[in-house]
Amino acid sequence: MKLPCNRNVHVRCVNMVKKTETKKTETENEEYTGNSVLIGYVRRSNAGGALKLSINTSAFADCSTYVTSDGQAYVPLIISLNALNKVLNGERAVTTVSQMQG
C-alpha cells in the first residue's frame, strides 16, 4: 500500500535538516576560526581533477614555523576536512586555509 505524500511535511523536514547542518557547520568552523589566521583558499580546478591552493604571500610570510630534527622548517596550516569534502563534492566552491594561533 502506498502512503500519501505530503509535500509540506517533506519541505519542513528538509528545512529542519538544513538548519541543523548549518548550526553544526558553524560549530565546526568555530573550532578552526577561534584563534586562527586566514592564509589562503582551496578550490577545485576547472577540470575537477586537482585542487588549487592559493596562498596570500603577506599572510604566509607572517606565519609561525617549526623546525624538525633534520633542520627543515615548516609552516603548519589547517583545512577543515568537512569543508574540504564539500569542495570535493561540489557543495562548496571554496574553503579556507588557516594557521592556528596561540
Secondary structure, 3 states (H helix, E strand, C coil): CCCCCCHHHHHHHHHHHHHHHHHHHHHHHHHHHCCEEEEEEEEECCCCCCEEEEECHHHHHCCCCEECCCCCEECCCECCHHHHHHHHCCCCCEEEEEEECC
